[in-house]
């Protein structure tokens, strides 16, 4: 998979029930950290059937405006 920013890869995910989700941001090939238009992940990780990358994912026209789900500062460094 191709990254478009330091450690960030945009992907599309298909769930076991056949739903397709796009514009998902993965960090360091390990963590789903954001998804456009969603404040929470709309599926559980065990529902993932396939992760792919379209041409738009590889070179997204919109590279900013993510709503990140992290809470690192509060949980890791109280």
N, C-alpha and C positions, 0 to 999 in steps of 0.2 A: 504494500500500500504506500502511496505517496503522501508525504506530509506537505502542508502549505505554509506552516509557521513552525517555529522552534518546538518540536515535539508534538505538534498538533496535526491530527489527521481527521478530515471530514469523511464520514461514511454513511451508508444507508443500511438499515437493518430490517430483515424480514423475520416475523415471529412465527411460531409453530401454527398459529391459527390463520396464517396467510396474510396478515396485515403488513404493510410496508411503511417504514418510517424513514424520513430523509433528514439531512442537515443535522447529523449527530456528530459531536466533537469528541474525539478520543485523544487522550494524552499518553504519550510514551508507549503506544500500542497496548495499553493495559487498562485504562480507566475511562469510563464514559463520564465526562465532566460537564457537558452542556448539550442542549438540544434546542434549536430555534423554535419559538412559539410555545414552549412548555416550561413551566417552573418546576416540574417534577417529572421523572421518567415515567411514561405512560404504560410501561410493561415491566415485568420482573426479568431479571437476568436469565433465569432458567427457561424463559419463554423464547429466547433467541434461537432462531433456526439457521440464519445465514447473515453474514456481514460482507458487504460488497462496497465497491467504490466506483461511482459513475465518473464521466468526464467532468461534470459540474462539481463533484466531490473533490476531484484532484486539483481543480483550479477554480474555486468558488468565486463568483462575481461579488458576493457580499462576504467580506472577511471579518467584519466587526459586529458589534451589537449582541454578543452572546450574553446570556444570563447564566452565570456559573453557579453550580450547586455546592461549591466547597464551603467549608467552615473551618479551614485549616488553622487559622490563627487562634481561634477560641478553643479548639479541641486539642491541638498539639502543644501549644504554648499558652497555658492559662495565665 
